[in-house]
Amino acid sequence: MARRREMGSLESEVLMCLWASDDPLSPAEVRAAMGDRLAYTTVMTVLTRLWRKQLVEREAHGRGFVYRPLMSEAELAATRMHTDLRRSTDQEGALAQFVQGLSKDEAKALRRLIGDEGSRR
């Protein structure tokens, strides 16, 4: 039986291709960047879903569209973390679990960022 991808992994892979490019990409260009292992229609479907979720914008180009991300990878990750935290009924517990799961380097970066924010207020 074929192994299924993690939910949302194709969307993430397509976004990675878009983030790696300075220019908007067509579905064919995204497919090529991913190694031509997916059907063109699959890439089109993923791009359309990302557009409907307002994660990418598209503009007419010839008879089709080209796509570019509306936010950076860091902005998307932060947005998802904020969304999940707001949905939690125990935000302090969720934050505590998040911090406990950080590596030493991640914790150091977080302390630095919190310190920088505190000095700006």
N, C-alpha and C positions, 0 to 999 in steps of 0.2 A: 504494500500500500504506500502511495506517495506521501511524503511528509508535508504537512500543511505549514504554511508560513504563520508566524506570529501575527495576531490581529494588528492591522495598520502598518505592517512592515513594508508593503509595496508603496504605500503613500510616503513613508519615510525615505525609501530608496529614491523615489522620484524627486522628492524635495531636496535630497542631497545632490542630485544631478543639477537641479536648478540653482542651488546655493553655490555650486562650484563654477558656475558660468557667470561671466560679466554681462552677457547678453541674454535676452529672452530666447527660449528654445521651442522648436516645433516638437510635436510628438515623435516624429522620426528621429530627431536629434537626441531626444531623451532616451528613446529606445536604443540608439547606437551607443550612447554613453553607458547604458546598462549592459552592453554586450550582446545586443540583439537576441537575448534569450527569451523575451516575452513577445507575444503577438502585438502587432501595432494597435489592434482594437483594445487590448488590455491596457496599454499605456494611455490611450485616449480616454478610456473609462476612468482610470485613476486621476488623470488631469482634470477631467470634468468634475469628479467628486471633490477634488481639492479646490476648484473654482467655486463650486456651490457652498463649500465650507468657508469661503472667503480667505483661504490661505494662499491663493495665487490669483493674479490678474491675467487676463488674456486680452490680446488685441488681434484684430484681423490682419492677416498677412497672406496675400494671394487668395487662394480659395479656402484657406484654413486659418488656424490661430497659432500664435506663439504665446508662451507662458513665462511669467517671472514671479518669484515669491513676493508676498506682501510684507513679510517680516523675516528677520534673520533666524538662524537656528536657536540662538540664545533667547531671543524674544519669544519664540514659540514654546520653548521649554519652560520659561518663566510663566507664560500665560497658562500653560497646562498645570503647573504647580499651584498657581494662585487659584485656578478653578477648582482643583481637587481640595485644596485647603478650605475654601469657602463652603464646599459641600459637606465638610466634616462637621459632625456635632461635637467633636472633641478636638478643637483646633490646637490647643496646647499639647495634647497627647500626640497628635499627628506630627507637630513640629519636633517634639522630643524624639519620636521614633525616627524621623528624618535625620536629625542631628546625630543620633546614635549610630546611624548607618553610614556616616561619612568616613572616608579615609582620613588619615592624618593630614595629607596635603589639602584635601577638600575642606576640612575643619579649619586649617590655617588660613586658607583663602577666605572662608566665611568670616572668621574673626577679623581679618584685615578689612574686608568690605564693611562690616558692621562698625568697626572703628572709624573708617573713612566717613561713613554716613553720619555718625555721631558728631564728628568734628565740623560737619557742614551745617548742623542744625543750630 
